Amino acid sequence: MKILVTGAAGYIGSILVAQLLQNGHKVTALDNFMYNQASLLDCCYDSNLNIVRGDARNKGLIEQCLKDVDAAIPLACLTGAPLCTADPVGARTTNFDAVKMILELRSKEQIIIFPTTNSGYGIGQKGVYCTEETVLNPVSLYGRLKVEIEKDILDSGNSITLRLATAFGISPRMRLDLLVNDFTYRAVTDGFVVLFEAHFKRNYIHVRDIAKAFLHCLENFEKMKDEPYNVGLSDANLSKMELCEEIKKQVPGFYFTESVIAEDPDKRDYIVSNAKIEKMGFKPAISLKEGIAELIKGYRIIRRNQYSNV
């Protein structure tokens, strides 16, 4: 297939573009390279890769990039609640308006596979798994924009949305501001972390399994289309305290404690069912334990907190 990926040099895109090429697809990779990342250099040898440096909000550019492609995967995004709060105009124009523009410009035959977020569930009910039928209740601008555009995408047809769990793992465009990545970095480099509202739970998924989920959707599009799917590790609905306990198994000297006088500005707290996409044949390949081990090795290379979205 011929596939347009926006935000192609980002945390997910850097993994996904390589896997798409390995599977024989032709990829137009659009990115503004706002972090000066060189994460697609290893793919430049492939004649099936076309790199476009530009802004995903540029209508003329997107119109040109959409010509002759079979599918669009819009990854370009100001990712995470802190970054969206810091730049609300950039968040809306990138996370909502730019994706809406793709919906308006694409032909009805061109498919869209889009990453939303299971942070749209906001604050769940204790002990009750959030499914794709659960009422969405986002608690941040980032979550609200993702929920809004997901509705428009699914209403437009010929599309799939993936409600991704919190990502973790090594990527050529590394991020340290994701919870597993952050806590493991602190365990390895600082030896401790202070937790706020340590009982808050969420679900997790390795970044390579996220890329695998996109490929699964491409290969099974007809039976999966026009539906949202949660994508996460079914055995990794963990609180922050439980996550630290998992990290401590591999970093024995890791000390963590909870502050009772401060609050976490991120109020998300939910557990998630991934049964729907599992019934479609998708199963993650990388466990949380394996991901933590991978991160520990990676942090023997990374010594400075230069990889974040803020």
N, C-alpha and C positions, 0 to 999 in steps of 0.2 A: 504494500500500500504506500501511497504518498501521504505523509503526515506532517502537519504544521504543529510545532511545539513552541508556545510562547513561554518566556521565563526559562528557557532551555538550559541555561548555565547555572541554575539555582541548585539548592540542596537535593531536591527530587529530580529535577530535569537532567542534571549531570549524570545521574545513574540511568534514568529512563532512556535518554537519547542513545547511550552506548548499547543498551539492551535492544532497542528498536533496530539499530543498525545490525547487530549480531543476528537478529531474526530476519534480515533481508529487506527491511522496509527502507524507503527513501524518506529522509527527514530534512525539513526546513526548520532550522533552529534559530528562533528570534530571541534576542536578549539585549538589554541596554548595558550590561556588564557594570552595574552600579557599584559593585564591590571590587572592581578590578580583578575579578577572578579569572584564572586560566584553566578552568575545570573541563573544558571541551578540547583541549589541545591533543589529548590522546586519541580523539576521534577524527582528527583532521585528515588522516591518511585515507579515510573511506570516501570513495567517489560518490556514495549515496548521501553524503551530508552536505547541505548548503547552509552556511552560517550567515545570518543577517543581523547586523548591529543596528538596533533601533528601538523605538518606544512602542510598546503594545497598545498605546492609546492613539497612535498615529493612523487615522482612517485610511489614507492613501496607501500607506505601507501595508496595513493588514489586508486591504482589498487586493493588493498585488500578491501577497503571500498566500492568500486563499485560492488563487487561480490554480486549477488542476489538482488540488489535493483531495484525497478521499476522506480525511479525518482531521479534526483539530483537537488538540489537547492544550487548553489554556491554563498554563501554570503560573504565568506572570501575576505577581501578587505581592502586596505588602503583608507579610505573614506574621501573625501573632498579635495579641492584644496590645502590648506596649508600643509597637511600631505604629499601629493604626491610631492609637490614642495620640501619639506624638505628631502624626501627620494625617488628620482626618480627611482633608481634601484629597491628598494623594491616595489615601485608602479607598475613597469612594470612586475616584476616576479610574483607578487601576483594578480594584477588586470587583467593582460592579459595572461601571460605564464601559470599560474596555471589553468585558465579556459580553455585555449586552450588544455592543457593536458587532462582535463576531456573529451573534445570533441573527442580527439584521442583515449582515453581508453574505452569509453562507447560503448556498443553494440547499434545497430540501433533501438532496441526496447525500450531502456531506454530513458525516456523523460527528458528534461531540462527546468526548469523555472528560468529565470535569471533576477536579478534587474539591469537595466541600470539606466539612470538618464535623466530627462528632461533638465538638465544643458547642454546636448549636443546641444540644440538649440542656446546656446550662446547669441547672441544679435539679438532679433527679430525685426520685423517691428512694428512701433507704431500702436496700435489698431488692429493688425492682429493676430488672434489666431494661435498658432503653432499646427498643427495636425501631425499625424504619417507620412504624405506625405511631410511635410516641410523639406527642405534641412537642414541637420545638420551642425552646425558651432561652435564646442566647442572652448572655449577660455582658457582652462586650460589643464594641463597634465592629471588630473583626468578625465575630460570630454572627451579628445581625446582617452584615453585608453578604456573607456566605449563604445565609438562609434565604435572603431575598433573591439572590441571583440563581440559587438552586431551583426555586419555584419557576422562574422564567425559563430556565434551561429545560426542565422536564415538561413544562407546558408547550414548549416549541417542538417537541417530538424528536425522534431519531437521535436520542441522547442517553447517556448514563451518567449518574453522579455517584461519586465515592465519598462517603462520610468517613474520612480518615481519622484513626486514632492518633494520639501523640506520637510523632515519629522519633526514632532513635537510630544510632549507628553512624559509621564512617561514610562520608561522601567526599568526592573531590572538591565540592564547594561546602566545606565543613561549617557546621553551626554548633556553638556551645550553649546557646540560650534555650535549648530544648531540655525538658526535665531530666530524662535519663542521662543525656550527654552532659548536662550541667552537674548533676549530683556525682556522676562518676569522675568528672574532671576535678571536682572539689575533693573527692575521696583520695584521688591519686596525688594531687598537687598540694592541697591544704591539710588534708587529713581529718577535716571536720565540716559539718554544715549545721546551721540552726534552722529548724523547720517552723513554718507558720501554718497553723491549722493542718496539722500532720495527718488528720483523719480523712481529708478530702481525697476522693478516689477518681481515677480516670483509667482509660484503656491505652495500650501501647502497641506499636507496630514498627518493624524494622524498615528502613528506607528502601532496601532492596526488595522487600516484599510489597511495598507500595508500587514500585515499578512493575513487579510481577503481576499485581492486580490489574494495572492498565493493560498489559499484554493479554491477560486472561479475558478482559472485556472485549478487546479487539477480536480475539479468536472466537468468542461466544456471543458476539454482539446481538444477533437476531433473537436469541432466547432470553437475553438480559435487558434489552433496550427499554427505555422510557421508565426506568425504576431507579430509586436510590438504594445504595448498599453500604452498610457499615463495614469497615475494613480494619480489623485489629486482631490481636492475639487473644483467643478466648480464655486462655489461662493466665492472662495478665491484666485483670481488672484490680489494680492495686492502689492502696493509699500511699501517700508520700513516705510514711513511716515504713510500710511494707517494702517499698522500693529500696529504701536505704538498707533494710535488712538483707535484701537480695545482693546489693552491692558489697556489703560487709563480708558476705561469704567468700568473695574473691579479693577483697582488700581488708584483711583482718584488723588493721589498725584504724579503720574508719570510725570516727566518733560522731554521733549525731544526737541532737536533743531538740526539744520543742520549746519555743517561746510562748508563754501563756498571755503575754501583754500586747502582742502585735497581731495584725491581721494580714492575710494574704490578699492583695488587690485582685487576684484572679480567683473568683468565687466558684469556678466550675467544680462540680462534685457529682459524679454519676458512674454507673457501671453499664456496660454495653454488651448486647448480644450480636454476634457476628454470624448467626446461624443461616441467615438468608443467602449470603454470598458463598458460604460453605456448601450449601445445598446445590449451588451452581458449579461446584467442583473446584472452587478455589480454597487452598490451604496454605497458610504461611509456612515458610521453610526455616526461618531463623527464630530461635527462642530468645527470650529476654536474657537468659544466662549467657548464651553465645554472643549476643550483642554487647553485653557488659565486658566480656573477655576481649572482644574486638576493640572496644573503646580503650580499655586499659593499655593494649598494645599501641594504639594510635596516640595516646597521650605520652608515650615515650618519645614521640616525634614532636608533638605540639607542646610548647612550653609557655606560650603567651596566649591570653584571651583575645585573639585577633579575629576570631570567627563568630560573629553574631549578626543579628538583624537589627541591632540598635546601636 
